Structures are given as structure tokens and as C-alpha cells.
Amino acid sequence: MSEEFRLCLQHLCNTDAAMAFRIDKVAAREALKPRHEPYWQRIRKGCYLGYRKKGVAGAGAWIARYRDDATGERSIHSLGAIDDRPEGERFDVAREAAEEWFRHMGDGGTSKAKTVEDACRDYVEHLRASGRRKAADDADGRFRRFVNEAVRFA
């Protein structure tokens, strides 16, 4: 083994990336050092639950990370502090919320925010694709008058 390879391997073994952190127990989360990068725990292939410890005291933030096998695209979704629940329940609640989001992403969902205007446009496109041109024209006109124009004057 070359000296360069040995030093590289030693560096990798001594970094947080190579270490497994437990975030499922309150005591384990309390022992973590505050940092911006979340501590990740693997749920299954491509699905991770993260905990970002903000400070010495107070609730941290929970984050879900998903990697699409087909495209390799990664998405991150904030789950919030979940500080309305007792500390002993927060991991389970965060995991349930993450699992729901993983299902959404696995079913072809997106993590990008949609506006009301986007939803209206998608509906009109759906009507046109379904061969309902008259209904699409009617809906498009109504959306332009009552939704899109109303937003501009707000």
C-alpha cells in the first residue's frame, strides 16, 4: 500500500462522513456537536433522515434526503423541529413524515413548490390532453380573470 493511499484512507476513516451517527435516541442527539451539516441516518437505500443540531439547548431540525435510483437526482425536504412532541417521540414522528415524503417522491412526485397559477395551468393542460377543448378554454378564461388577474392586483 502506497503512503499516499494510506494517508487518504486514514483521512477518510477519521471524518464524520465515514462515521455512523445515531439520531434515534434522545441521549445520542444530545451528545452530538452543533453544526450546520445534518447528522444522517440511513433508513434504506436512497432514503435518509437527518438531524441538524442548532445549539447546545433547544430542538434541532429534522431533514429528509432522497436519491432517485433512475436519475441519481437528490432532493432534500425540511421536516421542521417537531418540537410540539416529547423528545422521546420526535425521531418516530420525523421518520413517519420522511417515509410519507419518500413515498411521494418514489411515486414520481416533486419537491418543487407549486403556485395556484401552476396548478390552474396544469389543469387546463390536462383538459386539453383529455380532448376536452371547450372545457379547457372555459377554465383557462376563468383562471385568467379570477386567479391570475386577482394576484396581480393584490
C-alpha positions as CSV (number, residue, x, y, z in Angstrom):
1,M,0.0,0.0,0.0
2,S,1.4,3.4,-1.0
3,E,1.9,6.1,1.6
4,E,-0.4,8.4,-0.3
5,F,-3.2,5.8,-0.3
6,R,-2.7,5.0,3.4
7,L,-2.9,8.8,4.3
8,C,-6.0,9.2,2.1
9,L,-7.6,6.1,3.8
10,Q,-6.7,7.4,7.2
11,H,-8.3,10.8,6.5
12,L,-11.5,9.2,5.3
13,C,-11.7,7.0,8.3
14,N,-11.3,10.0,10.6
15,T,-14.0,12.2,9.1
16,D,-17.6,12.5,10.1
17,A,-18.7,11.2,6.7
18,A,-17.2,7.8,7.5
19,M,-18.8,7.6,10.9
20,A,-22.3,6.5,11.7
21,F,-24.3,8.7,14.0
22,R,-27.3,7.6,15.9
23,I,-30.1,10.1,16.0
24,D,-32.9,7.8,17.1
25,K,-32.2,8.2,20.8
26,V,-32.6,11.4,22.8
27,A,-29.3,10.9,24.6
28,A,-27.4,10.3,21.3
29,R,-28.8,13.5,19.8
30,E,-27.9,15.5,23.0
31,A,-24.3,14.2,22.7
32,L,-23.9,15.5,19.1
33,K,-22.0,18.7,18.5
34,P,-24.0,21.6,17.0
35,R,-23.2,22.0,13.2
36,H,-24.8,23.2,10.0
37,E,-24.5,19.8,8.2
38,P,-27.1,17.4,9.4
39,Y,-26.2,14.1,11.0
40,W,-27.7,11.5,8.7
41,Q,-29.1,8.1,9.5
42,R,-29.9,5.7,6.6
43,I,-33.5,4.5,6.5
44,R,-32.9,2.4,3.4
45,K,-31.2,2.7,0.0
46,G,-31.5,6.3,-1.2
47,C,-33.6,7.4,1.8
48,Y,-32.0,9.2,4.8
49,L,-33.3,11.0,7.8
50,G,-31.2,13.8,9.1
51,Y,-30.9,15.8,12.3
52,R,-29.3,19.3,12.4
53,K,-28.3,20.3,15.9
54,K,-28.6,24.0,16.1
55,G,-27.2,24.7,19.6
56,V,-26.5,23.3,23.0
57,A,-30.1,23.7,24.1
58,G,-33.3,23.6,22.2
59,A,-34.8,21.5,19.5
60,G,-32.8,20.8,16.3
61,A,-34.3,20.5,12.8
62,W,-35.2,17.3,11.0
63,I,-34.5,16.8,7.3
64,A,-35.3,14.1,4.8
65,R,-33.0,13.3,1.9
66,Y,-34.0,11.2,-1.2
67,R,-32.0,9.9,-4.1
68,D,-33.8,8.8,-7.2
69,D,-32.3,5.5,-8.4
70,A,-33.2,6.1,-12.1
71,T,-31.8,9.6,-12.4
72,G,-29.4,9.9,-9.5
73,E,-31.1,13.2,-8.6
74,R,-31.1,14.2,-4.9
75,S,-33.8,16.1,-3.1
76,I,-33.9,17.4,0.4
77,H,-37.1,18.2,2.4
78,S,-37.2,20.1,5.7
79,L,-39.5,18.4,8.3
80,G,-39.1,21.1,10.9
81,A,-38.2,21.0,14.5
82,I,-41.1,18.7,15.6
83,D,-40.8,20.4,19.0
84,D,-44.5,20.1,19.7
85,R,-43.9,16.5,20.6
86,P,-42.0,15.0,23.6
87,E,-38.3,14.5,22.8
88,G,-38.6,10.7,23.0
89,E,-41.2,10.7,20.2
90,R,-39.5,13.1,17.8
91,F,-37.5,10.6,15.9
92,D,-40.5,8.4,15.2
93,V,-42.6,11.3,14.1
94,A,-39.8,12.6,11.9
95,R,-39.3,9.2,10.4
96,E,-43.1,8.8,9.6
97,A,-43.1,12.2,7.9
98,A,-39.9,11.3,6.0
99,E,-41.5,8.0,4.9
100,E,-44.5,9.8,3.6
101,W,-42.3,12.1,1.6
102,F,-40.2,9.2,0.3
103,R,-43.4,7.6,-1.0
104,H,-44.4,10.8,-2.7
105,M,-41.0,11.1,-4.3
106,G,-41.0,7.4,-5.3
107,D,-44.4,7.8,-7.0
108,G,-42.9,10.5,-9.3
109,G,-43.6,13.5,-7.0
110,T,-41.5,16.6,-6.9
111,S,-40.0,18.6,-4.1
112,K,-40.5,21.9,-6.0
113,A,-43.2,24.2,-4.8
114,K,-46.2,24.8,-7.0
115,T,-48.2,28.0,-7.1
116,V,-52.0,28.3,-7.6
117,E,-51.3,29.6,-11.1
118,D,-49.2,26.4,-11.9
119,A,-52.0,24.2,-10.7
120,C,-54.5,26.0,-12.8
121,R,-52.2,25.8,-15.9
122,D,-51.7,22.0,-15.3
123,Y,-55.5,21.5,-15.0
124,V,-56.1,23.3,-18.3
125,E,-53.3,21.2,-20.0
126,H,-55.0,18.0,-18.6
127,L,-58.3,19.0,-20.0
128,R,-56.8,19.7,-23.4
129,A,-54.9,16.4,-23.3
130,S,-58.2,14.6,-22.5
131,G,-59.8,16.1,-25.6
132,R,-62.0,18.5,-23.7
133,R,-61.0,21.6,-25.6
134,K,-64.2,23.6,-24.8
135,A,-63.9,22.9,-21.0
136,A,-60.2,23.8,-21.2
137,D,-60.9,27.1,-22.9
138,D,-63.6,27.9,-20.4
139,A,-61.4,27.0,-17.4
140,D,-58.4,28.9,-18.9
141,G,-60.6,32.1,-19.3
142,R,-61.9,31.8,-15.8
143,F,-58.4,31.3,-14.3
144,R,-57.0,34.2,-16.2
145,R,-59.9,36.5,-15.0
146,F,-60.3,35.4,-11.4
147,V,-57.0,33.9,-10.4
148,N,-54.1,35.3,-12.4
149,E,-55.5,38.8,-12.7
150,A,-56.5,38.9,-9.0
151,V,-53.0,38.1,-8.0
152,R,-51.6,41.0,-10.0
153,F,-53.9,43.4,-8.1
154,A,-53.3,42.1,-4.7
